[in-house]
Amino acid sequence: MEKTNSPIDPLPEEFSSEEEAAEFWDTHSITDYEEFLEPTDIEIKLTRRHFEIEVDEESFLALRDSAKKQNKPMKHLASDILKEKLAAI
């Protein structure tokens, strides 16, 4: 969101719902409200990560069909196949 010389809307004291907060932040930049930010100490433990890889269409279609036959999400089947193949190396 680009900075403009237009006046900045006041930051509401609180939002009545998550939807109201989402609507506000969809149309406003947090950089306009930096003076309201407070540092915090949090520790986050990532237990899962999402990776994206490219596959050719033929492999995708085969994976989709196999997952459907096994009634299994494609991402789980793909992960299982990769683990199995990598363990054999």
C-alpha positions in Angstrom: 0.0 0.0 0.0 1.6 3.3 -1.1 1.9 6.2 1.2 -0.2 9.2 0.2 -0.6 12.7 1.7 -4.2 11.9 2.6 -5.2 12.0 6.3 -4.9 8.7 8.2 -8.0 7.2 9.7 -7.9 7.0 13.5 -7.1 3.5 14.8 -10.2 2.1 16.5 -9.9 1.5 20.2 -11.1 -2.1 19.6 -12.9 -4.1 16.9 -16.2 -5.7 17.4 -15.2 -8.8 15.5 -12.4 -10.4 13.6 -14.2 -9.6 10.4 -14.3 -5.9 11.3 -10.6 -5.9 12.0 -9.9 -7.7 8.8 -11.9 -5.2 6.8 -10.0 -2.3 8.5 -6.5 -3.8 7.8 -7.5 -4.8 4.2 -7.7 -1.1 3.5 -5.1 0.4 5.8 -1.3 0.0 6.2 0.2 -1.0 9.5 3.1 1.4 8.7 0.7 4.3 9.2 0.2 3.1 12.8 3.7 2.3 13.9 3.4 4.4 17.1 0.7 2.0 18.4 2.9 -1.1 18.0 4.4 -2.6 21.1 7.3 -5.1 21.1 6.5 -8.5 22.4 8.4 -11.7 23.3 6.9 -14.7 21.8 8.3 -18.1 20.9 6.9 -19.9 18.0 7.5 -23.6 17.3 6.9 -24.6 13.8 5.8 -28.2 13.7 5.0 -28.3 10.0 6.1 -26.4 7.0 4.5 -26.0 3.6 6.7 -26.4 0.5 5.7 -26.0 -3.1 7.3 -28.0 -6.0 6.5 -28.1 -9.6 5.5 -31.3 -11.3 4.6 -32.1 -14.8 0.9 -32.4 -15.8 1.1 -36.2 -16.3 2.6 -36.7 -12.8 0.0 -34.4 -11.3 -2.9 -36.3 -12.9 -1.5 -39.7 -11.9 -1.1 -38.4 -8.3 -4.6 -37.0 -8.3 -6.1 -40.3 -9.6 -4.1 -42.4 -7.1 -5.1 -40.2 -4.2 -8.7 -40.3 -5.2 -8.6 -44.2 -5.4 -7.0 -44.3 -2.0 -9.4 -41.7 -0.6 -6.3 -39.8 0.6 -5.4 -36.1 0.3 -3.0 -35.5 -2.6 -0.5 -33.7 -0.3 -0.3 -36.7 2.0 0.1 -39.2 -0.8 2.8 -37.1 -2.4 4.7 -36.8 0.9 4.4 -40.6 1.5 5.8 -41.3 -2.0 8.7 -38.9 -1.6 9.5 -40.4 1.9 9.4 -43.9 0.5 11.6 -43.1 -2.6 14.1 -41.1 -0.6 14.5 -43.8 2.0 15.4 -46.2 -0.8 18.3 -44.0 -2.0 
